[in-house]
């Protein structure tokens, strides 16, 4: 049984330990499925079961991604050292995935992304290096040691997360993947909104992060509670709503990357065509007060890509900041946010029921 405590060691969701040391199990590295700037994903067989093992590069444990443009561009400043250190348990790729997958577990919404079984440690010993070497895409000529992984010493392990193995699509032509993933757009959009309801923003939403419509990478995600939420007071209260809007904007561009002919209607339910004169008179129609979700002020869209030309055209359907994370473990589910339209409809229905009761009483 694992003896290590859940991580990260801060308030909020945490991910349980899968194994204290991967070397204690019967592990076989089959192949390297993908490699990025932050991690390498292996297809592995652990105790005769197939998994995906995401190994995080060591430098990512000391370099949190906390930059929020265009705020820092407007202030013309970099992240202060004190804030940099405070971000470590919240915004490094390993801790970000631990918190996001921990939230999905405590809310019973593991269907919103690939299933994660827990984290583990991989010590690069001579035996482990020999097992890992054939699985690398470019087999190095030198032995696989802690220096190859840029680890300070042999006593420093690679932190990894064990997930479901969904397949290797990196060898697939891009056009073929684009065609396949476009079939799952409705599911992707629905799950993204549910992630926002659960207090999670993805921030780095790309086509290659999906396998058959399933989100497999949450390394840049922010999860409530966070050092950038209103309880800490470091950022504006609309920070997470803006990040959610950025997620939807990235999904918009991702969909166009899949060559869909138009913006899907599921992104925002469109009202039925009206026959009023204001509908025919575009000038008068434009002067009408917009719906609640489209009213000003239009806020900047915060991101870490250095993009500062977009503004939030409308508020996203769900603000992740409104998620009550303290009750999440007890409820076991997310609570959808009631819109103003739902509230007005409920009030109107109540009024109509009262009128119907009074008429019935008069008839008697």
Order of alpha helices (4+ residues) and beta strands (2+ residues): beta-beta-beta-beta-alpha-alpha-alpha-beta-alpha-beta-alpha-alpha-beta-beta-beta-beta-alpha-alpha-alpha-alpha-alpha
